[in-house]
Structures are given as structure tokens and as C-alpha cells.
Amino acid sequence: MANLQATELIASKILVIRGQRVMIDADLAELYGVSTKALNQAIKRNAARFPQDFMFQLTADEKQEVVTNCDHLRNLKFSRGLPYAFSEHGAIQAANVLNSAQAIELGIYVVRAFVHLRALLAANADLAQRLEELEARFERKLDTHDQAIAGLINTLRQMMMPPETKKRPIGFIHSNEDD
């Protein structure tokens, strides 16, 4: 049970940035029992081990979005530097570079967390495929009962979609309409 809890805790720290599932350097450093500065210094000393598909540095806008959307990363707001994001392979490589017992042990949990998320996404895709097949079966002949089932399928499909995020403008909004 402790393994599952650790995996789920780590999975909660995995973000999607630039279409990739990544972990921020501050989260990795906390997991591996080092400071973010120590982690980033070890990475810089071993830069050849970290190609662009293993890690990348966030832009100022990406940093702001991460700080806004992730409560556990609110302290990044006060950091002058831009954080790094590590893919699954980059997170494992960081554990190898640190070469501490805690980093190696938790590196395994990091891999399990990424695998767990992939399995959830695959299950979601499988469910979507099954819904498509069920819907195709009912499209041929729809009576009232079938229409209710089709409505249920549509509702399930909508629930599977990620919620749309609407950004509100900040500050006073001046209307250009004449009153």
C-alpha cells in the first residue's frame, strides 16, 4: 500500500508542459532529498547526459502558469531563475547523476508514477474506443430507450474530456461600447 501511495503522490506532481509529461526541478529535488540548487548544479556538471528530450527550461510565461495552477509550487514565484522540467527519462538520469541512495530508491517510484499515468491514459483511450463502438451500434435504430443510451454515452464522453480553462483578464476592463 505504501508503494501505491508513494506512486500516486509522485504522479500528482507530474505536469503536462509543451505536450509532455514532466516534473519540475523543485519537485525532483525534494523527492531526491537535495536542494534545487544542488540538483541543478549536478545537472550542469553532467549536461551531456541531458538532451532536449530529457529536460528543458521553462519560459517566463510557463513559469507563471505553473505557479498560478500548482499550489505546491507557489514558492517558485520568488525564484529569479527559470525552473527546469524533466521528462521521465530526465528524472531517472537526474537520480543517476545524484547517485545517492534516496535518489536511486525514489527514482524507481518516479518511473512507476509515469507508467501509472500512461496506464490511466491508455485505459481512458480504451474506454473511448468502446463508447465509439457502442454508439455506432445504436445509431442504426434509435427508439426512446436507445436515445437515452446514446445520451448517456455522450455524457460519459464529455466527462472524459479535460475541462476548458478560460483565462480572465486581469485588471479593469474598459468597454468600447457607447452607452
Contacts in CASP RR format, 6 or more apart in sequence:
PFRMAT RR
TARGET T0000
AUTHOR 0000-0000-0000
METHOD contacts of the structure
MODEL  1
MANLQATELIASKILVIRGQRVMIDADLAELYGVSTKALNQAIKRNAARF
PQDFMFQLTADEKQEVVTNCDHLRNLKFSRGLPYAFSEHGAIQAANVLNS
AQAIELGIYVVRAFVHLRALLAANADLAQRLEELEARFERKLDTHDQAIA
GLINTLRQMMMPPETKKRPIGFIHSNEDD
3 109 0 8 1.000
3 112 0 8 1.000
6 106 0 8 1.000
6 109 0 8 1.000
7 109 0 8 1.000
7 112 0 8 1.000
7 113 0 8 1.000
7 116 0 8 1.000
8 113 0 8 1.000
8 116 0 8 1.000
10 23 0 8 1.000
10 31 0 8 1.000
10 106 0 8 1.000
10 109 0 8 1.000
10 110 0 8 1.000
10 112 0 8 1.000
10 113 0 8 1.000
11 113 0 8 1.000
11 114 0 8 1.000
11 116 0 8 1.000
11 117 0 8 1.000
13 23 0 8 1.000
13 24 0 8 1.000
13 27 0 8 1.000
13 31 0 8 1.000
13 72 0 8 1.000
14 21 0 8 1.000
14 22 0 8 1.000
14 23 0 8 1.000
14 113 0 8 1.000
14 114 0 8 1.000
14 117 0 8 1.000
15 21 0 8 1.000
15 22 0 8 1.000
15 23 0 8 1.000
15 24 0 8 1.000
15 66 0 8 1.000
15 70 0 8 1.000
15 85 0 8 1.000
16 22 0 8 1.000
17 58 0 8 1.000
17 62 0 8 1.000
17 66 0 8 1.000
17 85 0 8 1.000
18 56 0 8 1.000
18 62 0 8 1.000
18 85 0 8 1.000
20 85 0 8 1.000
20 87 0 8 1.000
21 87 0 8 1.000
21 88 0 8 1.000
21 114 0 8 1.000
21 117 0 8 1.000
22 85 0 8 1.000
22 86 0 8 1.000
22 87 0 8 1.000
23 85 0 8 1.000
23 86 0 8 1.000
23 91 0 8 1.000
23 110 0 8 1.000
24 58 0 8 1.000
24 66 0 8 1.000
24 73 0 8 1.000
24 76 0 8 1.000
24 83 0 8 1.000
24 84 0 8 1.000
24 85 0 8 1.000
24 86 0 8 1.000
25 36 0 8 1.000
25 39 0 8 1.000
25 40 0 8 1.000
25 43 0 8 1.000
25 83 0 8 1.000
25 84 0 8 1.000
25 85 0 8 1.000
25 86 0 8 1.000
26 36 0 8 1.000
26 73 0 8 1.000
26 75 0 8 1.000
26 76 0 8 1.000
26 83 0 8 1.000
27 72 0 8 1.000
27 73 0 8 1.000
28 39 0 8 1.000
28 86 0 8 1.000
28 91 0 8 1.000
28 94 0 8 1.000
28 110 0 8 1.000
29 35 0 8 1.000
29 36 0 8 1.000
29 38 0 8 1.000
29 39 0 8 1.000
31 106 0 8 1.000
31 107 0 8 1.000
31 109 0 8 1.000
31 110 0 8 1.000
32 39 0 8 1.000
32 94 0 8 1.000
32 95 0 8 1.000
32 98 0 8 1.000
32 100 0 8 1.000
32 102 0 8 1.000
32 103 0 8 1.000
32 106 0 8 1.000
32 107 0 8 1.000
33 100 0 8 1.000
33 102 0 8 1.000
33 103 0 8 1.000
34 42 0 8 1.000
34 98 0 8 1.000
34 100 0 8 1.000
34 103 0 8 1.000
36 83 0 8 1.000
39 94 0 8 1.000
39 98 0 8 1.000
40 84 0 8 1.000
42 94 0 8 1.000
42 97 0 8 1.000
42 98 0 8 1.000
43 50 0 8 1.000
43 55 0 8 1.000
43 84 0 8 1.000
43 94 0 8 1.000
43 97 0 8 1.000
45 97 0 8 1.000
46 97 0 8 1.000
49 93 0 8 1.000
49 96 0 8 1.000
49 97 0 8 1.000
50 90 0 8 1.000
50 93 0 8 1.000
53 87 0 8 1.000
53 89 0 8 1.000
54 86 0 8 1.000
54 87 0 8 1.000
54 89 0 8 1.000
54 90 0 8 1.000
54 93 0 8 1.000
55 84 0 8 1.000
55 85 0 8 1.000
55 86 0 8 1.000
55 87 0 8 1.000
55 90 0 8 1.000
56 84 0 8 1.000
56 85 0 8 1.000
57 82 0 8 1.000
57 83 0 8 1.000
57 84 0 8 1.000
57 85 0 8 1.000
58 66 0 8 1.000
58 82 0 8 1.000
58 83 0 8 1.000
58 84 0 8 1.000
58 85 0 8 1.000
59 82 0 8 1.000
60 82 0 8 1.000
63 76 0 8 1.000
63 82 0 8 1.000
63 83 0 8 1.000
66 73 0 8 1.000
66 76 0 8 1.000
66 83 0 8 1.000
67 73 0 8 1.000
67 74 0 8 1.000
67 76 0 8 1.000
67 77 0 8 1.000
76 83 0 8 1.000
86 94 0 8 1.000
88 110 0 8 1.000
88 111 0 8 1.000
88 114 0 8 1.000
91 107 0 8 1.000
91 110 0 8 1.000
91 111 0 8 1.000
91 114 0 8 1.000
92 107 0 8 1.000
92 110 0 8 1.000
92 111 0 8 1.000
94 103 0 8 1.000
95 103 0 8 1.000
95 104 0 8 1.000
95 106 0 8 1.000
95 107 0 8 1.000
95 110 0 8 1.000
96 103 0 8 1.000
96 104 0 8 1.000
124 160 0 8 1.000
127 156 0 8 1.000
127 160 0 8 1.000
128 157 0 8 1.000
128 160 0 8 1.000
131 153 0 8 1.000
131 156 0 8 1.000
131 157 0 8 1.000
134 149 0 8 1.000
134 153 0 8 1.000
135 150 0 8 1.000
135 153 0 8 1.000
138 146 0 8 1.000
138 149 0 8 1.000
138 150 0 8 1.000
138 153 0 8 1.000
139 150 0 8 1.000
142 150 0 8 1.000
END
